[in-house]
Amino acid sequence: MSSFIIKGGCRLNGTITPKGAKNEALQVICAVLLTSEEVTITNIPDIRDVNNLIDLLADMGVKVTRIGVGAYTFKADNIDLAYLNSEDFLKKCSSLRGSVMIVGPLVARFGRAVVAKPGGDKIGRRRLDTHFLGIQKLGANFSYNEEKHTYEITANGLNGCYMLLDEASVTGTANILMAAVLAKGVTTIYNAACEPYLQQLSKMLNSMGAKIEGVGSNLLTITGVDKLGGCEHRLLPDMIEIGSFIGMAAMTASELRIKDVSIKDLGIIPDAFRRLGITVKEDGDDLYIPKHDHYEIETFMDGSIMTFADAPWPGLTPDLMSVILVVATQAKGSVLIHQKMFESRLFFVDKLIDMGAQIILCDPHRAVVIGQDKQHPLRATSMVSPDIRAGIALLIAAMSAQGTSKIDNIDQIDRGYEKIDERLNALGASIQRVSND
């Protein structure tokens, strides 16, 4: 286990380029299982969750070759299905939530899959019903092995059908989509997630020979094909990194240019930070954040308190709610943060309160933040990162605080942010990584 020692009050200056999107990487890397031909993927972030998934696929028999920085080729022409029953496979699956997305490709191509109950962030209930019910409707059979705590899935061919998802689950839609592209006939998925990363997966599958219509909408129509071929695919920049850098610049009164962000794929994220009073300027495909000594939260048109609530795309992504909350602590004005989708994601606010933030935790889903307009900077403290997104929020808080803070369990941050300490130190931060072994 490692920790960060952060000297607060350092201002950043310069240019930073976001890495490839973690959430897209987990989807498209699983998709290589759908073909025996070579697939090349570039702009892959060097982070724990993605590296663990790549290692898992290699152990399954996928030929993985690193051809450059963030660039890999994958060839799944000799998958070892017997490995799916091994203790090693189940252990790795249980520690990586993204592993659940191998189910759709494996069942579609080989008629069989095994997956352990997946891990990931401890941010509340994250049910798998959407994944399993959708793939069941295509004709797969599911059984749960209570002794091994595994799900075993079999199918003697999948058949297209109409389905209305009970929730617009991103990973659930991805899993069902990957199963449907090799199913016989036509599959219609209504209430599908339509995030840019799902659009990217759909475009990649189409370039492999799939027939997916309605990309970018919540109604996908998939005409099954007999097989898929290889392709080349480049990941989008990570929108969560981009939002984190916007908030970081404002909290630390820093001038920052965020380069090559793919503005057209950011949705309402820039406007959400503008509603916090942060100046976000677009310059080509870059975002420029000038130095902020103060920023003031807007109110709604009728004068009522601003509310930020997460929602399926094109609403505000839940992965940025922790960052928005911490940035609001030093704004002028008040805001209600409503984290609808996960009931444990706001529990990190007790550390912010210890640092001097004025926050009322109303219930597991809602918190009121009374901004202090940088009149009362946060105080340094020691804390523990509970998950990826709370971890980056605590890092932002520590960077803006007076004194030296310590964050333990930074392995959580490393799961989603590539070499974040090195990249921020290059801009003027003071973050020291120490080993607790």
C-alpha positions as CSV (number, residue, x, y, z in Angstrom):
1,M,0.0,0.0,0.0
2,S,1.2,3.5,-0.8
3,S,0.4,7.1,0.3
4,F,0.6,10.6,-1.0
5,I,2.2,13.4,1.0
6,I,0.8,16.6,-0.3
7,K,2.0,20.1,0.4
8,G,-1.0,22.4,0.0
9,G,-1.0,25.8,-1.5
10,C,1.1,25.2,-4.6
11,R,-0.2,26.7,-7.8
12,L,-0.1,24.9,-11.1
13,N,0.8,26.4,-14.4
14,G,1.2,24.9,-17.8
15,T,-0.4,22.3,-20.1
16,I,-1.7,18.8,-19.3
17,T,-3.1,16.3,-21.8
18,P,-5.7,13.8,-20.5
19,K,-5.1,10.1,-21.0
20,G,-7.3,7.7,-22.8
21,A,-10.7,7.0,-21.2
22,K,-10.7,4.2,-18.6
23,N,-14.4,3.4,-19.0
24,E,-14.1,3.1,-22.8
25,A,-10.9,1.0,-22.5
26,L,-12.6,-1.6,-20.3
27,Q,-15.4,-2.0,-22.9
28,V,-13.4,-2.1,-26.2
29,I,-10.7,-4.4,-24.7
30,C,-13.4,-7.0,-23.9
31,A,-14.7,-6.7,-27.4
32,V,-11.5,-8.2,-28.9
33,L,-12.8,-11.6,-27.7
34,L,-15.4,-11.4,-30.5
35,T,-13.0,-12.1,-33.3
36,S,-10.1,-14.3,-34.1
37,E,-8.5,-11.6,-36.1
38,E,-6.0,-8.9,-34.9
39,V,-7.4,-5.8,-33.2
40,T,-5.2,-2.7,-32.6
41,I,-6.2,-0.3,-29.8
42,T,-4.3,3.0,-29.1
43,N,-4.4,5.7,-26.4
44,I,-4.9,3.0,-23.7
45,P,-4.2,4.5,-20.2
46,D,-1.5,2.8,-18.1
47,I,-3.7,2.3,-15.0
48,R,-4.3,-0.6,-12.7
49,D,-7.9,-1.6,-13.7
50,V,-7.0,-1.6,-17.5
51,N,-3.7,-3.4,-17.0
52,N,-5.4,-6.0,-14.9
53,L,-8.0,-6.6,-17.6
54,I,-5.3,-6.9,-20.3
55,D,-3.4,-9.4,-18.1
56,L,-6.7,-11.4,-17.6
57,L,-7.2,-11.6,-21.3
58,A,-3.6,-12.7,-21.9
59,D,-4.1,-15.5,-19.3
60,M,-7.2,-16.6,-21.2
61,G,-5.0,-17.1,-24.3
62,V,-5.4,-13.7,-26.1
63,K,-2.1,-12.8,-27.8
64,V,-1.3,-9.3,-26.5
65,T,1.6,-7.3,-27.9
66,R,2.6,-3.8,-26.8
67,I,3.6,-1.9,-29.9
68,G,4.1,1.6,-28.4
69,V,3.1,3.9,-25.6
70,G,-0.6,3.1,-24.9
71,A,-0.8,1.0,-28.0
72,Y,-1.5,-2.7,-28.1
73,T,-2.5,-5.5,-30.6
74,F,-4.9,-8.2,-29.4
75,K,-5.5,-11.6,-31.2
76,A,-8.0,-13.9,-29.6
77,D,-7.6,-16.9,-32.0
78,N,-6.8,-19.5,-29.3
79,I,-8.9,-18.9,-26.2
80,D,-8.4,-21.4,-23.3
81,L,-11.9,-22.0,-22.1
82,A,-10.7,-24.5,-19.4
83,Y,-8.9,-21.5,-17.7
84,L,-12.4,-20.1,-16.9
85,N,-12.8,-22.7,-14.2
86,S,-9.4,-22.1,-12.5
87,E,-9.0,-20.4,-9.1
88,D,-6.6,-17.9,-10.7
89,F,-9.2,-16.7,-13.2
90,L,-11.9,-16.4,-10.5
91,K,-9.6,-14.5,-8.2
92,K,-8.7,-12.0,-10.9
93,C,-12.4,-11.6,-11.9
94,S,-13.5,-10.9,-8.4
95,S,-11.1,-8.0,-8.0
96,L,-12.0,-6.3,-11.3
97,R,-15.5,-5.1,-11.9
98,G,-14.9,-4.6,-15.6
99,S,-14.4,-8.3,-16.0
100,V,-18.1,-8.8,-16.2
101,M,-18.1,-7.4,-19.7
102,I,-16.3,-10.6,-21.0
103,V,-19.6,-12.4,-20.6
104,G,-21.3,-11.1,-23.7
105,P,-18.4,-11.7,-26.1
106,L,-17.6,-15.2,-24.7
107,V,-21.2,-16.4,-24.8
108,A,-21.8,-14.9,-28.3
109,R,-18.7,-16.5,-29.8
110,F,-18.1,-19.7,-27.7
111,G,-21.5,-20.4,-26.1
112,R,-20.0,-20.4,-22.6
113,A,-18.8,-18.0,-19.9
114,V,-17.9,-18.0,-16.3
115,V,-17.5,-14.9,-14.1
116,A,-17.0,-14.3,-10.4
117,K,-19.0,-11.7,-8.5
118,P,-17.0,-8.7,-9.6
119,G,-15.2,-6.1,-7.3
120,G,-14.5,-2.5,-7.9
121,D,-15.4,0.7,-6.0
122,K,-17.4,0.3,-2.8
123,I,-19.9,3.0,-3.6
124,G,-23.1,1.2,-2.9
125,R,-25.2,-1.4,-4.7
126,R,-24.1,-2.0,-8.3
127,R,-26.4,-4.8,-9.4
128,L,-25.8,-7.0,-12.5
129,D,-29.5,-7.6,-13.3
130,T,-29.4,-5.5,-16.5
131,H,-26.4,-7.5,-17.8
132,F,-27.8,-10.9,-17.1
133,L,-31.5,-10.3,-18.0
134,G,-30.5,-8.8,-21.3
135,I,-28.2,-11.7,-22.3
136,Q,-30.9,-14.2,-21.0
137,K,-33.4,-12.7,-23.4
138,L,-31.0,-13.5,-26.2
139,G,-31.2,-17.1,-25.2
140,A,-28.5,-17.7,-22.6
141,N,-28.9,-19.8,-19.5
142,F,-27.6,-18.5,-16.2
143,S,-26.8,-20.4,-13.0
144,Y,-25.1,-19.4,-9.8
145,N,-22.6,-21.7,-8.1
146,E,-22.9,-21.0,-4.4
147,E,-19.8,-22.9,-3.5
148,K,-17.5,-21.0,-5.9
149,H,-19.6,-17.7,-5.9
150,T,-19.6,-17.7,-9.7
151,Y,-22.1,-17.2,-12.4
152,E,-22.0,-19.8,-15.2
153,I,-23.6,-18.9,-18.5
154,T,-24.2,-21.2,-21.4
155,A,-26.0,-20.8,-24.7
156,N,-26.7,-23.0,-27.8
157,G,-26.7,-20.0,-30.1
158,L,-28.2,-16.6,-29.4
159,N,-31.3,-15.2,-31.1
160,G,-32.2,-11.5,-31.5
161,C,-35.2,-10.0,-29.8
162,Y,-36.7,-6.8,-28.5
163,M,-35.8,-5.7,-25.0
164,L,-36.6,-2.7,-22.8
165,L,-33.8,-2.3,-20.2
166,D,-34.9,-1.6,-16.7
167,E,-32.0,0.9,-16.3
168,A,-29.8,2.7,-18.8
169,S,-26.7,0.8,-17.5
170,V,-23.5,1.7,-19.4
171,T,-21.7,-1.6,-18.8
172,G,-25.0,-3.5,-19.1
173,T,-25.7,-2.0,-22.5
174,A,-22.1,-2.7,-23.6
175,N,-22.4,-6.4,-22.5
176,I,-25.7,-7.0,-24.2
177,L,-24.5,-5.1,-27.4
178,M,-21.4,-7.3,-27.6
179,A,-23.6,-10.4,-27.3
180,A,-26.2,-9.2,-29.8
181,V,-23.8,-8.5,-32.7
182,L,-23.3,-12.3,-33.2
183,A,-26.9,-13.3,-32.4
184,K,-29.2,-14.5,-35.2
185,G,-31.7,-12.0,-36.4
186,V,-32.4,-8.5,-35.2
187,T,-32.0,-7.3,-31.6
188,T,-33.6,-4.0,-30.5
189,I,-32.3,-2.5,-27.2
190,Y,-34.5,0.3,-25.9
191,N,-33.5,2.5,-22.9
192,A,-29.9,1.8,-23.9
193,A,-27.1,3.9,-22.5
194,C,-25.7,6.3,-25.0
195,E,-22.5,7.7,-23.4
196,P,-19.7,8.7,-25.8
197,Y,-17.8,5.5,-24.8
198,L,-20.8,3.4,-25.8
199,Q,-20.8,5.2,-29.1
200,Q,-17.1,4.4,-29.4
201,L,-17.7,0.7,-28.7
202,S,-20.5,0.7,-31.4
203,K,-18.3,2.4,-33.9
204,M,-15.5,-0.1,-33.2
205,L,-17.9,-3.1,-33.6
206,N,-19.3,-1.6,-36.9
207,S,-15.7,-1.3,-38.2
208,M,-15.3,-5.0,-37.3
209,G,-18.3,-5.8,-39.5
210,A,-21.2,-5.5,-37.0
211,K,-24.5,-3.9,-38.1
212,I,-25.5,-1.5,-35.3
213,E,-28.0,1.4,-36.0
214,G,-29.1,4.2,-33.7
215,V,-25.6,4.9,-32.4
216,G,-25.8,7.8,-30.0
217,S,-29.4,7.3,-29.1
218,N,-31.2,5.2,-26.5
219,L,-32.7,2.9,-29.2
220,L,-30.1,0.5,-30.7
221,T,-31.0,-1.9,-33.5
222,I,-28.5,-4.7,-34.1
223,T,-28.6,-7.1,-37.1
224,G,-26.6,-10.1,-36.2
225,V,-23.7,-11.3,-38.4
226,D,-21.9,-14.6,-38.6
227,K,-18.4,-13.3,-37.6
228,L,-16.4,-10.2,-37.0
229,G,-13.0,-9.2,-38.3
230,G,-10.1,-7.1,-37.0
231,C,-9.9,-3.3,-36.8
232,E,-7.9,-0.3,-35.5
233,H,-9.4,1.8,-32.8
234,R,-8.3,4.9,-30.8
235,L,-9.8,5.8,-27.4
236,L,-11.3,9.1,-26.6
237,P,-9.6,11.3,-23.9
238,D,-11.0,10.6,-20.4
239,M,-13.8,13.1,-19.6
240,I,-13.4,12.4,-15.9
241,E,-9.8,13.4,-15.9
242,I,-10.7,16.5,-17.8
243,G,-13.4,17.5,-15.3
244,S,-10.9,16.8,-12.4
245,F,-8.3,19.1,-14.0
246,I,-10.9,21.9,-14.4
247,G,-11.9,21.6,-10.7
248,M,-8.2,21.3,-9.6
249,A,-7.3,24.5,-11.5
250,A,-10.1,26.5,-9.8
251,M,-9.4,25.2,-6.3
252,T,-5.7,25.9,-6.4
253,A,-6.0,29.3,-8.2
254,S,-4.0,27.9,-11.1
255,E,-3.8,28.7,-14.8
256,L,-4.1,25.6,-16.8
257,R,-4.5,24.5,-20.4
258,I,-6.1,21.0,-20.9
259,K,-5.1,19.9,-24.3
260,D,-6.9,17.8,-26.9
261,V,-10.0,17.1,-24.9
262,S,-12.5,16.2,-27.7
263,I,-14.9,19.0,-26.7
264,K,-17.7,17.6,-28.8
265,D,-17.7,14.5,-26.6
266,L,-17.8,16.3,-23.2
267,G,-21.5,17.0,-23.2
268,I,-22.6,19.4,-20.4
269,I,-19.4,18.9,-18.3
270,P,-17.9,22.3,-19.2
271,D,-21.2,24.1,-18.5
272,A,-21.5,22.3,-15.1
273,F,-18.2,23.9,-14.0
274,R,-19.3,27.2,-15.5
275,R,-22.3,27.1,-13.2
276,L,-19.9,26.8,-10.3
277,G,-18.5,30.2,-11.5
278,I,-15.4,28.8,-13.1
279,T,-14.3,30.3,-16.4
280,V,-13.8,27.5,-19.0
281,K,-12.6,28.8,-22.3
282,E,-12.6,26.8,-25.5
283,D,-9.6,27.2,-27.8
284,G,-9.7,24.8,-30.7
285,D,-9.9,21.4,-29.0
286,D,-8.3,22.7,-25.8
287,L,-9.9,24.0,-22.6
288,Y,-8.2,27.0,-21.0
289,I,-8.8,27.7,-17.3
290,P,-7.5,31.1,-16.1
291,K,-6.4,31.8,-12.6
292,H,-9.4,32.1,-10.2
293,D,-9.0,34.0,-6.9
294,H,-12.7,33.7,-6.5
295,Y,-15.6,31.9,-8.3
296,E,-19.3,32.3,-7.5
297,I,-22.0,29.6,-7.8
298,E,-24.9,30.5,-10.0
299,T,-28.5,30.3,-8.8
300,F,-31.4,29.1,-10.9
301,M,-33.4,31.7,-12.8
302,D,-35.9,32.1,-9.9
303,G,-33.1,32.7,-7.4
304,S,-33.4,29.2,-5.8
305,I,-30.2,27.3,-4.8
306,M,-28.3,25.6,-7.5
307,T,-28.6,21.8,-7.6
308,F,-26.2,19.3,-9.3
309,A,-27.7,15.9,-9.8
310,D,-26.2,13.0,-11.7
311,A,-28.1,11.3,-14.6
312,P,-27.6,9.0,-17.5
313,W,-26.0,10.6,-20.5
314,P,-26.5,13.3,-21.7
315,G,-27.0,14.2,-18.1
316,L,-24.1,14.9,-15.7
317,T,-21.9,11.8,-15.1
318,P,-21.9,10.5,-11.5
319,D,-18.1,10.1,-11.7
320,L,-17.7,13.9,-11.4
321,M,-20.0,14.5,-8.5
322,S,-17.3,14.1,-5.9
323,V,-15.1,16.7,-7.7
324,I,-17.9,19.2,-8.1
325,L,-18.7,18.8,-4.4
326,V,-15.1,19.5,-3.3
327,V,-14.7,22.5,-5.7
328,A,-18.0,24.0,-4.3
329,T,-16.5,24.2,-0.8
330,Q,-14.3,27.1,-1.8
331,A,-16.8,28.9,-4.0
332,K,-19.0,31.8,-3.1
333,G,-22.6,30.6,-2.6
334,S,-24.3,27.3,-1.8
335,V,-25.3,24.3,-3.7
336,L,-27.2,21.0,-3.3
337,I,-25.3,17.9,-4.5
338,H,-27.7,15.1,-5.3
339,Q,-25.9,11.8,-6.0
340,K,-28.8,9.7,-7.2
341,M,-27.1,6.6,-8.6
342,F,-24.9,5.4,-5.7
343,E,-25.7,5.6,-2.1
344,S,-22.2,5.5,-0.6
345,R,-20.3,8.0,-2.8
346,L,-20.9,11.0,-0.5
347,F,-19.6,9.3,2.7
348,F,-16.1,10.8,2.1
349,V,-17.4,14.3,3.0
350,D,-16.6,13.7,6.7
351,K,-12.9,14.2,5.8
352,L,-13.8,17.5,4.1
353,I,-15.7,18.6,7.2
354,D,-12.6,17.7,9.3
355,M,-10.7,20.0,6.9
356,G,-13.0,22.9,7.6
357,A,-15.5,22.6,4.8
358,Q,-19.1,23.5,5.6
359,I,-21.2,20.6,4.4
360,I,-24.5,19.2,5.6
361,L,-24.9,15.5,4.7
362,C,-28.7,15.3,4.4
363,D,-28.8,11.6,3.7
364,P,-26.7,9.0,1.7
365,H,-27.6,10.7,-1.5
366,R,-27.7,14.5,-0.8
367,A,-25.3,17.0,0.6
368,V,-25.6,20.8,1.0
369,V,-22.3,22.7,0.5
370,I,-21.9,26.2,1.9
371,G,-19.0,27.7,0.0
372,Q,-16.5,29.8,1.9
373,D,-15.3,32.0,-1.1
374,K,-11.7,31.1,-0.2
375,Q,-11.9,33.2,2.9
376,H,-11.3,30.1,5.1
377,P,-9.0,27.7,3.2
378,L,-9.2,24.0,4.0
379,R,-6.9,22.6,6.7
380,A,-4.4,19.8,6.0
381,T,-5.2,16.4,7.5
382,S,-4.7,12.7,7.1
383,M,-7.3,10.7,5.2
384,V,-7.9,7.5,3.3
385,S,-9.1,7.2,-0.3
386,P,-12.3,5.0,-0.3
387,D,-12.7,4.9,-4.1
388,I,-11.3,6.4,-7.3
389,R,-13.5,9.4,-7.6
390,A,-13.5,10.3,-3.9
391,G,-9.7,9.8,-4.0
392,I,-9.2,12.5,-6.6
393,A,-11.6,14.8,-4.8
394,L,-9.5,14.4,-1.6
395,L,-6.3,15.0,-3.6
396,I,-7.8,18.3,-4.9
397,A,-8.8,19.3,-1.4
398,A,-5.3,18.5,-0.1
399,M,-3.7,20.5,-2.9
400,S,-5.7,23.6,-2.0
401,A,-5.3,23.2,1.8
402,Q,-3.0,25.0,4.2
403,G,-0.2,22.6,5.4
404,T,0.8,19.1,4.5
405,S,-1.8,16.3,4.1
406,K,-1.5,12.6,3.8
407,I,-3.8,10.3,1.7
408,D,-3.5,6.6,2.3
409,N,-4.8,3.8,0.0
410,I,-3.8,5.7,-3.1
411,D,-3.9,2.5,-5.0
412,Q,-7.6,3.4,-5.5
413,I,-6.6,6.6,-7.3
414,D,-4.0,4.7,-9.4
415,R,-6.9,2.6,-10.7
416,G,-8.2,5.5,-12.6
417,Y,-5.5,8.2,-13.0
418,E,-2.2,7.4,-14.8
419,K,0.9,8.6,-12.8
420,I,-1.2,11.5,-11.5
421,D,1.5,12.6,-9.0
422,E,4.2,12.8,-11.7
423,R,2.0,14.7,-14.1
424,L,0.8,17.2,-11.5
425,N,4.3,17.7,-10.1
426,A,5.5,18.7,-13.6
427,L,3.0,21.6,-13.4
428,G,4.1,22.8,-9.9
429,A,2.3,20.5,-7.4
430,S,4.1,19.0,-4.5
431,I,3.0,15.4,-4.2
432,Q,5.3,12.7,-2.8
433,R,4.5,9.0,-3.2
434,V,5.6,6.9,-0.2
435,S,5.4,3.2,0.3
436,N,4.0,1.9,3.6
437,D,5.4,-1.6,3.1
